[in-house]
Amino acid sequence: MASAQTMFDKIWQRHAIAAEQDETLLYVARCLIHEGSSHTFDRMGKEGRKTAEPDKVFAFSDHYVPTTNQRNGIGAIGDPKIRNMVEMLTANCRKYGIRHFNMGDPDQGILHVAGPEQGVSIPGIVLVGADSHTATHGAFGNLSFGAGASEIYHIMVTQTLWQRKPKAMRIRVDHRLPFGVAAKDVILAIIAKIGHGGASGHIIEYAGEALTSMTMEQRMTVCNMSIEAGGRAGMVAPDDETFAYVHGRAYAPKGADWDSALAHWKTLPSDDGAVFDAEVTLDGAEVAPMVTWGINPEHALPITGRVPSPDAGRDAATKTEIADALEYMDLKPGAALDDIAIDRVFIGSCTNSRIEDLRAAAEVAKLGKAKIPAWIVPGSATIKRNAEAEGLDRVFTAAGFEWRDPGCSLCTAINGDMLRPGERCASTSNRNFKGRQGLGGRTHLVSPAMAAAAAITGKLTDVRKLAKGA
Ligand code: SF4
């Protein structure tokens, strides 16, 4: 009898074409790129190369697009360098025959938001993207990871990629989540527990009732931040929730292809008795709304906590890291996290800009008026349309939030949306590194509901108390 396999082993084995020393050549079923892929196209042009399978490559204008007045078109982008990035992707996709979800396209959006919406993300495949948060797509039960420019070049011209096989880690989150706790809190709690390098060299399979009871959008939030724990990828076993989400989407299999794909997808979950290289367990019932206080996602605590002292570091290096984080974030040890005043709020990014995120934020926005600037940046044009059809835009604008156009925006601050030096932001994005949202900007990562609560009170706030009127 064949030995029990993990889902990761099954997918890896099925996509392995050749092996040499400690590397395997994998077939890449789908490749996602964005405006930052210009070097790849430059090299292809210089070498006279063609795209091996252009129908397996999908391009998204997201990182550089403005999040206001998109209806005015690419030509109206004020900064010529930013405009050039969008124009170059447009021209290259035309030249190489690649489907481009461009600004103005009704299906445009962030690659990790619009990709799943289009059925580009399906179970059982190897999917590689030109962005480290490609781990998001593993929520569908596939192997999805980010790659650099030279690797994307290799995929574009061969549809394959050499990879060293990572180890497998299983993270179980048992029991259902309590009131006021979101998928974002789960992944922040995981990273706080295992550390920002805790999953280095591993792919993570998430399991347990807290995960299996999540919607696809919530699973995407968790998988999205696998990279922030050092993981190469994150994945959740596909189930009926997954199949229902994928069915009927533009690039999902159809008809007889759907039937055979579904039969295969049902074989993907890890076998009973499959052995993982590492196992971690959390109790989902114990997770609280989380907030980061420092300069990497490991620096996270329940909102009921206090800013730690460098003395809390487990060794000299960690003590120095905490001291450095406190200096950058301008925080004093012992301060209550829910006393930290915030200058602005960003609800968006591939972690938390989907319709369920906006609904959660809107429920909180109904409780008051924003005291500080608060942006809502939907992850895709589809989400923006659907949210407007539900009236969410009106809830936000009535509460003083700003309703913007889709894109990466303040997640990475390369489209011109950025914090000013010293500004403090409650953000639903995925990275709180120094300067990530703009030089000198200070980021506190939170869930959409927590971000909306911060907008209403002007400080980091326990959304559970706000919701209960405490
Ligand atoms: S939202 Fe942020 S992390 Fe996600 S794709 Fe855009 S820049 Fe990357």
Residues whose N, C-alpha, C, O or C-beta is under 5 A from the ligand:
A	BS01	SF4	D131 H133 S349 C350 C408 C411 T412
